[in-house]
Amino acid sequence: MNASATDLCRFVDASPSPFHAVQTAADELSAAGFQRVEETAAWPSAAGRYYVQRGGSLIAWATAGGAPAHTGFRVVGAHTDSPNLRVKQHYDVRFDGIGVVALEPYGGPIIDSWLDRDLALAGRLVLKGGREVLVHTEEPVVRVPHLAIHLDRGGSEIDRQRHLNGIWSLGEQNLLAWLAERADVPGDDVVGFELMTADAAPSVLYGPQDEFVAAPRLDNQATCFAGLRAFLAADRPAGPHHTMLVLFDHEEVGSTSERGAQSDLLATTIERIVLAAGGSRDDYHRAIAASVCASGDMAHATHPNYADKHEPLHRITMGGGPVLKVNQNLRYATDARGTAIFAQACEEAGVRLQRYVHRADLPCGSTIGPLSAARTGMLTIDVGAPQLAMHAARETMASADIELYARALAAFLAPGS
């Protein structure tokens, strides 16, 4: 059995929301000896291994002892959020004695894949006084049923306003009070919440030799997992640059938030590291100029059933290794310099590199790469691992690719090691 793929399944199952993904990563970092830094505290001046959290985002870094303040960073970036159905603020709907929870799409989910599926609820509750509590029902709680074919012979289009509410109870049960009770907090103390649906079925390996992973949220928790593994593997006490892992929230809805890739989170963290080490504002800009970011997000494998939807000269194979993503209209941030850096990392790791280009007659998605590159001025490369059914409630990738992906990212973080 593929150990990396099995560990990926555990990571995904423990991370049904961006807040859980950050907590899962933070637990692993703490177990590896990293210290949490509060943004409201003075920044540590000593070289070491640290991380900071901001909601559903996290940055971890390892600084080399004796390195000058203007030392650059090797950064692996990813995002913690995935498309899903989220709970509205006025969530309780009654219909002839049926308890219905009001839901709306987050990001660009493949809507059909969320219907007639066992859905758990996960997210965070914020209590009076500001304390946060993570919740995850684990077992199925909500289901969004299709309309029977006998009542819809023409297959009418799903209305995102009217047709996505979930069936969850019979009787007068209040959803938030029920969740608060399960979290062992007083329902009256809950003054804020961010709740979302999550596939209740566990992630699995399948195929004659467990060749494939079937799991929710591979976009982009597979990169969160591979990036974390690479970051921990590349961690070392000294070197020509510092290493950093950045997990942003809100990529699926444009990254415009206090913790998204368009925020000051990455730039501010690096600046505080430089200043705490005794550097100046000029040293900060020197560090940025000497830094490189591998923006990791999942890539489209060539679909056997829809090969005509893919660029014919750039077929991407599951199990074929990590993917360099290039777009002439800058939907990806990769340029020739970045290409050379990541290609060399793959060569050092003994990993084959695939190159992805989107069909010129189809609109191309984007990533945190162009956004964080524009925000910081840092040389950025867009990379990923191949998968199918991106944005579905459950997605598919090759088991072998997670290890290849992590090895390439580790070689990027610590070249020549």
C-alpha positions as CSV (number, residue, x, y, z in Angstrom):
1,M,0.0,0.0,0.0
2,N,1.2,3.5,-0.8
3,A,2.1,5.1,2.5
4,S,2.1,8.7,1.3
5,A,-1.4,8.2,-0.3
6,T,-2.7,6.6,2.9
7,D,-1.4,9.5,4.9
8,L,-3.0,11.9,2.5
9,C,-6.3,10.2,3.1
10,R,-5.9,10.7,6.8
11,F,-5.0,14.4,6.4
12,V,-8.0,15.1,4.2
13,D,-10.4,13.2,6.5
14,A,-9.1,15.2,9.5
15,S,-9.6,18.5,7.5
16,P,-13.2,19.0,6.5
17,S,-12.9,22.8,6.5
18,P,-10.0,25.3,6.0
19,F,-10.0,25.8,9.8
20,H,-9.5,22.1,10.4
21,A,-6.8,21.9,7.6
22,V,-4.9,24.7,9.4
23,Q,-5.3,22.9,12.7
24,T,-4.1,19.6,11.2
25,A,-1.0,21.2,9.8
26,A,-0.4,23.1,13.1
27,D,-0.6,19.9,15.1
28,E,2.1,18.3,12.8
29,L,4.3,21.4,13.0
30,S,4.0,21.5,16.8
31,A,4.9,17.8,17.0
32,A,8.0,18.5,14.9
33,G,9.1,21.2,17.3
34,F,7.8,24.4,15.6
35,Q,6.6,27.1,17.9
36,R,3.4,29.1,17.4
37,V,3.7,32.9,17.2
38,E,0.8,35.1,17.9
39,E,0.5,38.1,15.5
40,T,-0.2,40.4,18.4
41,A,3.1,39.4,20.1
42,A,6.6,40.6,19.4
43,W,8.2,38.6,16.6
44,P,10.9,36.2,17.7
45,S,14.4,37.6,16.9
46,A,16.2,34.2,17.2
47,A,16.6,31.9,14.3
48,G,14.3,28.9,14.6
49,R,11.2,27.1,13.5
50,Y,7.9,29.0,13.9
51,Y,4.3,29.2,12.5
52,V,1.5,31.7,12.6
53,Q,-2.2,31.2,12.0
54,R,-4.8,33.7,10.8
55,G,-8.2,32.0,10.5
56,G,-8.1,29.4,7.8
57,S,-4.6,30.4,6.8
58,L,-1.2,29.5,8.1
59,I,2.5,30.4,7.5
60,A,5.4,28.3,8.8
61,W,9.0,29.1,8.4
62,A,12.5,27.8,9.4
63,T,15.2,30.5,9.6
64,A,18.9,29.6,9.3
65,G,21.1,30.6,12.2
66,G,23.8,33.2,11.3
67,A,22.1,34.1,8.0
68,P,22.1,37.8,7.1
69,A,18.8,39.7,7.5
70,H,18.4,40.0,3.7
71,T,18.5,36.2,3.2
72,G,15.9,35.1,0.7
73,F,13.1,32.5,1.2
74,R,12.1,29.4,-0.7
75,V,8.3,29.3,-0.3
76,V,5.7,26.6,-1.1
77,G,2.2,28.0,-1.3
78,A,-1.2,26.3,-1.4
79,H,-4.8,27.0,-0.4
80,T,-6.9,25.4,2.3
81,D,-10.4,26.0,0.9
82,S,-12.4,24.0,-1.6
83,P,-15.7,24.5,-3.4
84,N,-18.7,23.3,-1.4
85,L,-22.2,24.2,-0.1
86,R,-22.1,26.6,2.9
87,V,-24.7,27.4,5.6
88,K,-26.5,30.7,5.2
89,Q,-26.8,33.1,8.2
90,H,-30.6,32.5,8.4
91,Y,-30.3,28.8,8.0
92,D,-33.5,27.2,9.5
93,V,-36.3,26.6,7.0
94,R,-39.5,24.8,7.8
95,F,-41.6,23.0,5.2
96,D,-44.5,20.8,6.3
97,G,-42.7,19.6,9.4
98,I,-39.4,19.0,7.6
99,G,-36.3,20.8,8.9
100,V,-34.4,22.2,6.0
101,V,-31.0,24.0,6.2
102,A,-30.5,26.9,3.8
103,L,-27.3,26.4,1.8
104,E,-25.5,28.3,-0.9
105,P,-22.5,27.5,-3.2
106,Y,-19.0,28.6,-2.2
107,G,-16.6,28.9,-5.1
108,G,-17.4,26.9,-8.3
109,P,-18.6,23.4,-7.2
110,I,-19.8,20.9,-9.7
111,I,-23.3,21.1,-8.3
112,D,-24.6,17.7,-9.4
113,S,-21.9,15.9,-7.5
114,W,-23.2,17.4,-4.2
115,L,-26.7,16.1,-4.6
116,D,-28.0,12.8,-3.1
117,R,-24.8,12.6,-1.1
118,D,-24.2,12.0,2.6
119,L,-23.0,15.3,3.9
120,A,-21.4,16.2,7.3
121,L,-21.2,19.7,8.6
122,A,-17.9,21.4,9.7
123,G,-16.4,24.8,10.4
124,R,-16.0,27.1,13.3
125,L,-18.2,28.6,16.0
126,V,-17.2,31.9,17.6
127,L,-18.5,32.5,21.1
128,K,-19.1,35.5,23.2
129,G,-15.7,36.8,24.3
130,G,-14.1,35.7,21.0
131,R,-13.3,32.0,21.7
132,E,-13.4,29.8,18.7
133,V,-14.5,26.2,18.6
134,L,-14.0,23.9,15.6
135,V,-17.0,21.6,14.9
136,H,-17.3,18.5,12.6
137,T,-20.2,16.2,12.9
138,E,-18.3,13.4,11.0
139,E,-21.5,11.4,10.5
140,P,-24.0,12.4,7.8
141,V,-26.3,15.2,8.8
142,V,-27.6,16.8,5.6
143,R,-28.7,15.6,2.2
144,V,-29.7,17.6,-0.8
145,P,-32.1,15.4,-2.8
146,H,-32.6,15.5,-6.6
147,L,-36.0,15.9,-8.0
148,A,-37.3,12.5,-9.2
149,I,-37.0,11.9,-12.9
150,H,-40.8,11.3,-13.1
151,L,-41.3,15.0,-12.2
152,D,-38.5,16.3,-14.4
153,R,-38.4,14.4,-17.7
154,G,-36.6,17.3,-19.3
155,G,-33.8,17.4,-16.8
156,S,-34.2,21.1,-15.8
157,E,-31.3,23.2,-14.7
158,I,-30.6,23.3,-10.9
159,D,-31.4,26.7,-9.5
160,R,-28.7,27.6,-7.0
161,Q,-31.1,29.8,-4.9
162,R,-34.0,27.4,-4.7
163,H,-32.8,23.8,-5.2
164,L,-29.8,23.4,-2.9
165,N,-31.3,23.5,0.5
166,G,-30.6,20.4,2.6
167,I,-33.0,18.0,4.4
168,W,-31.7,17.5,7.9
169,S,-34.5,16.9,10.5
170,L,-38.1,16.2,11.3
171,G,-39.5,18.4,14.1
172,E,-38.5,21.7,15.6
173,Q,-34.7,21.1,16.1
174,N,-32.5,24.2,15.7
175,L,-29.4,23.4,13.7
176,L,-27.0,25.8,15.5
177,A,-28.2,24.8,18.9
178,W,-27.8,21.2,18.0
179,L,-24.2,21.7,16.8
180,A,-23.4,23.8,19.9
181,E,-24.6,21.0,22.1
182,R,-22.4,18.5,20.3
183,A,-19.5,20.9,20.7
184,D,-20.2,21.1,24.4
185,V,-20.8,24.9,24.4
186,P,-23.9,26.8,25.4
187,G,-26.0,27.6,22.3
188,D,-26.7,31.1,23.6
189,D,-22.9,31.8,23.6
190,V,-22.6,31.3,19.8
191,V,-22.6,34.7,18.2
192,G,-20.8,33.9,14.9
193,F,-20.3,30.9,12.7
194,E,-18.8,29.7,9.4
195,L,-20.2,26.3,8.5
196,M,-20.0,24.2,5.4
197,T,-20.9,20.8,4.1
198,A,-18.3,18.1,3.7
199,D,-18.5,14.6,2.2
200,A,-19.1,12.2,5.0
201,A,-17.6,9.2,3.2
202,P,-14.0,8.6,4.1
203,S,-11.2,9.0,1.5
204,V,-10.2,5.7,-0.1
205,L,-7.6,4.1,-2.3
206,Y,-9.0,2.1,-5.2
207,G,-7.9,0.0,-8.2
208,P,-6.3,-3.4,-8.4
209,Q,-3.1,-2.2,-6.8
210,D,-4.7,0.8,-4.9
211,E,-3.5,3.0,-7.8
212,F,-5.9,5.8,-7.2
213,V,-7.1,8.1,-4.4
214,A,-10.8,9.0,-4.3
215,A,-11.3,11.8,-1.8
216,P,-13.0,15.2,-1.2
217,R,-11.0,18.4,-1.3
218,L,-7.9,17.1,-3.2
219,D,-8.0,20.6,-4.7
220,N,-6.2,21.8,-2.8
221,Q,-5.5,19.8,0.3
222,A,-3.3,17.4,-1.7
223,T,-0.9,20.3,-2.1
224,C,-1.3,21.3,1.6
225,F,-0.3,17.8,2.5
226,A,2.5,17.5,0.0
227,G,3.8,21.0,0.8
228,L,3.8,20.2,4.6
229,R,5.7,17.0,4.0
230,A,8.2,18.7,1.7
231,F,8.6,21.6,4.2
232,L,9.3,19.2,7.1
233,A,11.7,17.1,5.0
234,A,13.6,20.2,3.8
235,D,13.9,21.8,7.2
236,R,17.6,22.2,8.2
237,P,19.5,24.4,10.6
238,A,21.5,26.3,8.1
239,G,21.5,27.1,4.3
240,P,21.6,29.7,1.6
241,H,18.0,30.6,2.2
242,H,15.1,30.2,4.7
243,T,12.2,27.8,4.0
244,M,8.5,28.7,4.3
245,L,5.1,27.1,3.9
246,V,2.1,29.3,3.1
247,L,-1.5,28.0,3.3
248,F,-4.0,30.6,2.2
249,D,-7.7,30.6,2.6
250,H,-10.3,31.9,0.1
251,E,-8.5,31.1,-3.2
252,E,-11.7,29.6,-4.6
253,V,-13.5,33.0,-4.3
254,G,-10.8,35.3,-5.4
255,S,-8.4,35.5,-2.4
256,T,-9.6,39.1,-1.5
257,S,-9.7,38.8,2.3
258,E,-7.6,39.5,5.3
259,R,-6.1,36.0,5.0
260,G,-6.2,35.3,1.2
261,A,-3.4,35.5,-1.3
262,Q,-4.3,39.2,-2.0
263,S,-3.8,40.1,1.6
264,D,-0.7,41.4,3.4
265,L,-0.3,38.1,5.3
266,L,2.8,36.8,3.4
267,A,4.5,40.1,2.8
268,T,3.9,41.2,6.4
269,T,5.2,37.9,7.8
270,I,8.4,38.1,5.8
271,E,8.9,41.7,6.7
272,R,8.5,41.0,10.4
273,I,11.0,38.1,10.1
274,V,13.6,40.4,8.5
275,L,13.0,43.3,11.0
276,A,13.2,40.9,14.0
277,A,16.5,39.7,12.7
278,G,17.9,43.2,12.9
279,G,17.3,44.1,9.2
280,S,16.0,47.2,7.7
281,R,13.3,48.0,5.2
282,D,15.9,47.7,2.5
283,D,16.9,44.3,3.8
284,Y,13.2,43.2,3.4
285,H,13.2,44.2,-0.2
286,R,16.5,42.5,-0.8
287,A,15.0,39.3,0.8
288,I,12.0,39.5,-1.5
289,A,14.2,39.9,-4.5
290,A,16.2,36.8,-3.5
291,S,13.0,34.7,-2.9
292,V,11.1,32.2,-5.0
293,C,7.6,30.8,-4.4
294,A,6.3,27.6,-5.8
295,S,2.5,28.2,-5.9
296,G,1.0,24.7,-5.7
297,D,-2.5,23.9,-6.9
298,M,-3.9,20.8,-8.5
299,A,-3.7,20.4,-12.3
300,H,-6.0,18.9,-14.8
301,A,-5.1,15.4,-15.9
302,T,-6.2,14.6,-19.5
303,H,-9.6,13.0,-19.0
304,P,-10.0,9.7,-21.0
305,N,-13.6,10.4,-21.7
306,Y,-13.1,14.1,-22.7
307,A,-9.7,14.2,-24.3
308,D,-11.0,16.8,-26.8
309,K,-11.4,19.3,-24.0
310,H,-7.6,19.3,-23.4
311,E,-4.7,21.0,-25.3
312,P,-3.6,18.2,-27.7
313,L,0.1,18.9,-27.4
314,H,0.1,19.0,-23.6
315,R,-1.5,15.8,-22.4
316,I,-1.1,15.2,-18.6
317,T,-1.0,11.7,-17.2
318,M,-2.1,10.6,-13.8
319,G,0.9,8.9,-12.2
320,G,3.2,10.8,-14.5
321,G,4.6,13.3,-11.9
322,P,4.2,16.9,-11.0
323,V,2.9,19.5,-13.4
324,L,4.4,22.9,-14.4
325,K,1.5,25.2,-15.3
326,V,2.1,27.9,-17.9
327,N,-0.4,30.5,-19.3
328,Q,0.6,33.3,-21.7
329,N,-2.2,35.5,-20.3
330,L,-0.8,35.1,-16.7
331,R,-3.6,33.0,-15.2
332,Y,-0.5,31.2,-13.9
333,A,2.6,33.1,-12.8
334,T,5.2,30.8,-14.3
335,D,7.9,32.4,-16.5
336,A,11.1,31.0,-18.0
337,R,13.3,31.7,-14.9
338,G,10.8,29.9,-12.7
339,T,10.5,27.1,-15.1
340,A,14.3,26.5,-15.0
341,I,14.2,26.4,-11.2
342,F,11.4,23.9,-10.8
343,A,12.7,21.7,-13.7
344,Q,16.1,21.5,-11.9
345,A,14.3,20.6,-8.6
346,C,12.5,17.8,-10.4
347,E,15.7,16.6,-11.9
348,E,17.4,16.6,-8.5
349,A,14.5,14.7,-7.0
350,G,14.5,12.1,-9.8
351,V,11.0,13.0,-10.8
352,R,9.6,13.5,-14.3
353,L,8.1,16.9,-14.9
354,Q,4.9,17.4,-17.0
355,R,4.0,20.7,-18.6
356,Y,0.4,21.9,-18.7
357,V,-1.1,24.5,-21.1
358,H,-4.9,25.2,-21.2
359,R,-6.8,25.1,-24.5
360,A,-6.6,28.5,-26.1
361,D,-10.3,28.5,-26.9
362,L,-11.4,27.8,-23.3
363,P,-11.2,30.2,-20.3
364,C,-8.4,29.2,-17.9
365,G,-8.7,29.0,-14.1
366,S,-6.1,30.7,-11.9
367,T,-4.3,30.2,-8.6
368,I,-2.8,32.0,-5.7
369,G,0.4,32.4,-7.9
370,P,-0.3,35.6,-9.9
371,L,-2.0,37.2,-6.9
372,S,0.8,36.6,-4.4
373,A,3.4,37.4,-7.0
374,A,1.8,40.8,-7.7
375,R,1.3,41.5,-4.0
376,T,4.9,40.7,-3.0
377,G,7.0,41.0,-6.2
378,M,8.4,37.5,-5.6
379,L,9.4,35.3,-8.5
380,T,6.6,32.7,-8.6
381,I,6.1,29.3,-10.3
382,D,2.7,27.6,-10.7
383,V,2.9,23.8,-10.2
384,G,0.6,21.0,-9.2
385,A,-0.3,17.4,-9.3
386,P,-2.7,15.8,-11.9
387,Q,-6.2,15.0,-10.9
388,L,-9.7,14.4,-12.4
389,A,-13.1,15.9,-11.5
390,M,-11.7,19.1,-10.0
391,H,-14.3,20.9,-7.9
392,A,-16.5,17.8,-7.6
393,A,-17.6,16.6,-4.1
394,R,-15.1,13.8,-4.6
395,E,-12.0,14.0,-6.8
396,T,-9.5,11.5,-8.1
397,M,-5.7,11.4,-8.4
398,A,-3.1,8.7,-8.8
399,S,-1.6,7.4,-5.5
400,A,1.9,7.6,-6.8
401,D,1.7,11.3,-7.6
402,I,1.5,12.5,-4.0
403,E,5.0,11.1,-3.2
404,L,6.4,12.5,-6.5
405,Y,4.8,15.9,-5.8
406,A,6.3,16.0,-2.3
407,R,9.7,15.0,-3.5
408,A,9.8,17.7,-6.1
409,L,8.6,20.4,-3.7
410,A,11.3,19.2,-1.1
411,A,14.0,19.5,-3.7
412,F,12.7,23.0,-4.6
413,L,12.9,24.1,-1.0
414,A,16.3,22.6,-0.4
415,P,18.2,22.5,-3.7
416,G,21.4,20.5,-3.7
417,S,20.7,18.9,-0.4
